Amino acid sequence: QVQPVESGGGLAQPGGSLRLSCAFSGSVSSPNVMYWYRQAPGKQREWVATLTSGGITSYADSVKGRFTISRENAENTMYLQMNTLRPEDTAVYYCKVYLSRYGRDYWGKGTLVTVSS
């Protein structure tokens, strides 16, 4: 079993930065696909970014150029570097990993990011 656990959320000012982490307990087998999603108050969960085990990244238009998804295999951890934060980035951020070996997704429980002055 793989259990993702997010951390790094908190309060940031507009224009500021935060780095979210997603630590995976258990072995993350390849091939896999890692994701960040977010859910703002009163809205549906939306996709933010993707990173494949082959190193291919993709981003939602709303965060492109401001957010960067990355991974550190030795630490079994994924990151989301968020720069130039906006109030509309306020949301609970979730990480997810899809493991081809098991054909399923594994979700974390989320970490809250609040962007406000």
C-alpha positions as CSV (number, residue, x, y, z in Angstrom):
1,Q,0.0,0.0,0.0
2,V,1.1,3.6,-0.7
3,Q,-0.2,6.4,1.5
4,P,0.5,10.0,0.3
5,V,0.8,12.6,3.0
6,E,0.8,16.3,2.1
7,S,2.5,19.0,4.1
8,G,3.6,22.6,3.7
9,G,0.3,24.4,3.5
10,G,-0.4,27.6,5.4
11,L,-0.9,31.3,5.1
12,A,0.9,33.3,2.4
13,Q,0.6,36.8,1.2
14,P,-0.3,37.6,-2.4
15,G,2.8,37.5,-4.5
16,G,4.5,35.1,-2.0
17,S,5.6,31.5,-2.3
18,L,5.0,28.2,-0.6
19,R,6.3,24.7,-1.3
20,L,4.0,21.8,-0.7
21,S,5.4,18.3,-0.1
22,C,3.8,14.9,-0.6
23,A,5.6,12.1,1.1
24,F,4.7,8.5,0.1
25,S,4.8,5.7,2.6
26,G,5.5,2.4,1.0
27,S,7.2,1.7,-2.4
28,V,6.2,3.9,-5.4
29,S,6.6,1.5,-8.3
30,S,7.2,2.5,-11.9
31,P,5.6,3.4,-14.1
32,N,3.5,5.9,-12.2
33,V,1.9,9.3,-12.6
34,M,1.9,11.9,-9.8
35,Y,-0.6,14.7,-9.6
36,W,-1.6,17.7,-7.6
37,Y,-5.2,18.8,-7.3
38,R,-6.9,21.5,-5.4
39,Q,-10.4,22.3,-4.1
40,A,-11.4,25.9,-3.3
41,P,-14.3,26.6,-0.9
42,G,-17.6,25.9,-2.6
43,K,-16.0,24.6,-5.8
44,Q,-15.2,21.3,-7.3
45,R,-11.8,19.7,-7.1
46,E,-9.6,20.7,-10.0
47,W,-6.5,19.4,-11.5
48,V,-3.3,21.5,-11.0
49,A,-0.3,19.6,-12.3
50,T,1.0,16.2,-13.5
51,L,4.4,14.5,-13.4
52,T,5.0,11.2,-15.1
53,S,7.7,8.7,-14.0
54,G,9.3,9.6,-17.4
55,G,9.7,13.2,-16.3
56,I,6.9,14.8,-18.4
57,T,5.1,17.6,-16.7
58,S,1.9,19.4,-17.5
59,Y,0.0,22.3,-15.8
60,A,-3.4,23.9,-15.6
61,D,-3.4,27.2,-17.5
62,S,-4.3,29.0,-14.2
63,V,-0.9,28.0,-12.6
64,K,1.4,27.6,-15.7
65,G,4.5,29.7,-15.2
66,R,3.9,30.1,-11.5
67,F,3.9,26.5,-10.1
68,T,6.5,23.7,-10.6
69,I,5.9,20.1,-9.9
70,S,8.9,17.9,-9.1
71,R,10.0,14.7,-7.3
72,E,12.9,13.5,-5.2
73,N,13.0,9.7,-5.7
74,A,15.6,9.1,-3.0
75,E,13.2,10.8,-0.5
76,N,10.0,9.2,-2.0
77,T,8.6,12.7,-2.1
78,M,6.9,14.9,-4.6
79,Y,6.8,18.7,-4.4
80,L,4.7,21.6,-5.7
81,Q,6.6,24.9,-5.7
82,M,4.1,27.7,-5.8
83,N,5.3,31.2,-6.7
84,T,3.5,34.5,-7.3
85,L,0.5,33.3,-5.3
86,R,-2.9,34.8,-5.8
87,P,-5.9,34.9,-3.5
88,E,-7.6,32.6,-6.0
89,D,-5.0,30.0,-5.3
90,T,-6.6,29.5,-1.8
91,A,-7.7,25.9,-1.6
92,V,-7.1,22.5,-0.1
93,Y,-4.3,20.9,-2.1
94,Y,-4.3,17.2,-2.6
95,C,-1.6,14.9,-4.1
96,K,-2.4,11.7,-5.9
97,V,-0.3,8.9,-7.4
98,Y,-1.5,6.4,-10.0
99,L,0.5,3.1,-9.9
100,S,0.2,1.1,-13.1
101,R,1.3,-2.0,-11.2
102,Y,-2.0,-2.0,-9.3
103,G,-4.1,0.0,-11.7
104,R,-5.4,2.5,-9.1
105,D,-5.0,5.9,-7.6
106,Y,-3.8,6.7,-4.1
107,W,-5.0,10.1,-2.6
108,G,-3.7,12.1,0.3
109,K,-5.9,13.9,2.7
110,G,-4.9,17.4,1.7
111,T,-3.2,20.5,3.1
112,L,-4.8,24.0,3.2
113,V,-3.3,26.9,1.4
114,T,-4.6,30.4,2.2
115,V,-3.4,33.4,0.2
116,S,-4.5,36.6,1.9
117,S,-3.1,39.9,3.0
